[in-house]
Amino acid sequence: MTDPIYNTATDPGVKFVEAVARLKGGRLLLVGDLMLDEMIRGAAERLSPDAPVPVLSIDGESAIDRRPGGTGNVATCLRGLEAEVSVVGLVGDDEAGRHLVAALDSAGCETGGIVIDSSRPTTVKRSLVGLAQHRHPQKMFRLDVESRKPASDDMIVRLLESIDARIDDVDCVCLEDYDKGACPPALCLALVERCRARGIPLLVDPAAIGDYSRYAGASLITPNRSEAELAMNRPGGLTTDLAAAVGIANGLRERHGFDVVVLTLDRDGAMLATEEGCTHLPTEAKSVYDVTGAGDMVLAALAVAWAHGLCGVEGVRLANLAAGIEVGLTGAQVVPLADLRRAALLASAAGRGKVRKLEHLLIELEVLRRDGRRIVLTNGCFDVIHAGHVAYLKEARQQGDVLVVGINADASVRALKGPERPIFNEAERLEVLSEFESIDYLVVFEESTADHLIESVAPNVYVKGGDYHATEIAEFDLLKRLGIEIDILAHRPGLGSTAIIDRLRSS
């Protein structure tokens, strides 16, 4: 049997999981084009009597969903990844702008750097979504309220003042350019200069424009396939040709002095270009429901990775995983850090099978508990598996949604049972228990008691089998203090490993 406790020194996938598990916090400055996304949902079950167009019937304000879009969506993505975010951008002196700032405040962003420009409207992307005959909703039309004129010199001065007031306290700066006016060349070049002078990484998600000279000298730029083709005047060059992707990524890096180019290639993953060369990172096949917000999620994940020193392949792997989760969701939604950690785990050897290291198990339980799953924990030596174990574990599984079984390490079994035990070592016991349908996860613990395991897992219910009272459990005081439910399952006389071993020895 392959060793179920994976070696982090030899398995780079496990190293990546543990790096992702350490991601938390980080201070980010986010600059770019702010937008308000509006989704108006209703029934589209008839045509207008005065024109052959569908009529969308809505039920008042409850049918309108408003959320931050553009750079605002990147901000909420960063907050989902538990980063501290200061936002700098432009809004109009209007209700949409006020709603957008309030929404970012509610998400936990620092919005004091947002500048009001009374000469332009707040950019609003208003989508009409109709439901016909109770079937899948369909986007019918989109109305954009916007001005694309570049920010005035006065506005650039005010934006740079907002940047200057915040830039010295951050780990990373992000520029999200949608070519809506808040990121003219003068502002972009000034931002690059400020980041270079301070040694702060600047990550850019570029606009769909033909000239990237405004971003020259940025630490990283992350164009998608069509944006890169436009910037290098190579239309259609990246359709299926990865060799062309290498040429375009290297060309962008050399032409504009970028340290790193991450060229996103949809189903083909991403191409990472650095001074050392190019690396293609394929992505797993995904059921794509909606690509909205995937690019924003890539920038957010890269920023958090860079803020924690994952600036190479690991950062792109993290961004690939985040985008893969995003495209499986409806619309632009926040990907929680817990989901990203779990995705990293499941993509590695450490996420296969039922056996987990404790730190990896906690990554999965965080998501399961958040989703309302009831966690059951039991533990024991499980040396010489017998029918009593089978019945006991089956009944334990019925006490909740997820059963975690802790097994004593070999040294712990010897301390409890004597020098001739265990009969089967922990690898053999794990192999047998892994075949039990009732068990979801297995974890080995070294301690003489299950106290540390219980505190770490924090189950909803702790299960023991036996003919004793709950107060006789060695961990009773801990369980009571933590408020964990205790369940003593029925004991089957004569079915115990020690009794079975004695019978075999005497026969």
BELDA-V325682 format. One record per run of one state. SS is the DSSP state (@ for helix, = for strand, . for the rest). FROM is the first residue (numbers start at 0). LEN is the number of residues. If there is no record, write none. Layout:
ss=SS from=FROM len=LEN
ss=SS from=FROM len=LEN
This chain:
ss=. from=0 len=11
ss=@ from=11 len=10
ss=. from=21 len=5
ss== from=26 len=6
ss=. from=32 len=1
ss== from=33 len=14
ss=. from=47 len=6
ss== from=53 len=4
ss=. from=57 len=2
ss=@ from=59 len=4
ss== from=63 len=7
ss=@ from=70 len=10
ss=. from=80 len=3
ss== from=83 len=8
ss=. from=91 len=3
ss=@ from=94 len=12
ss=. from=106 len=3
ss== from=109 len=7
ss=. from=116 len=6
ss== from=122 len=9
ss=. from=131 len=6
ss== from=137 len=8
ss=. from=145 len=7
ss=@ from=152 len=12
ss=. from=164 len=2
ss=@ from=166 len=3
ss=. from=169 len=2
ss== from=171 len=5
ss=. from=176 len=8
ss=@ from=184 len=14
ss=. from=198 len=2
ss== from=200 len=5
ss=. from=205 len=7
ss=@ from=212 len=3
ss=. from=215 len=4
ss== from=219 len=2
ss=. from=221 len=2
ss== from=223 len=1
ss=@ from=224 len=7
ss=. from=231 len=10
ss=@ from=241 len=15
ss=. from=256 len=3
ss== from=259 len=5
ss=. from=264 len=1
ss=@ from=265 len=3
ss=. from=268 len=1
ss== from=269 len=5
ss=. from=274 len=2
ss== from=276 len=5
ss=. from=281 len=12
ss=@ from=293 len=14
ss=. from=307 len=5
ss=@ from=312 len=14
ss=. from=326 len=10
ss=@ from=336 len=10
ss=. from=346 len=2
ss=@ from=348 len=3
ss=. from=351 len=3
ss== from=354 len=1
ss=. from=355 len=2
ss=@ from=357 len=13
ss=. from=370 len=4
ss== from=374 len=6
ss=. from=380 len=6
ss=@ from=386 len=11
ss=. from=397 len=4
ss== from=401 len=7
ss=. from=408 len=1
ss=@ from=409 len=8
ss=. from=417 len=8
ss=@ from=425 len=8
ss=. from=433 len=7
ss== from=440 len=5
ss=. from=445 len=5
ss=@ from=450 len=7
ss=. from=457 len=3
ss== from=460 len=5
ss=. from=465 len=4
ss=@ from=469 len=3
ss=. from=472 len=3
ss=@ from=475 len=7
ss=. from=482 len=2
ss== from=484 len=5
ss=. from=489 len=7
ss=@ from=496 len=10
ss=. from=506 len=1
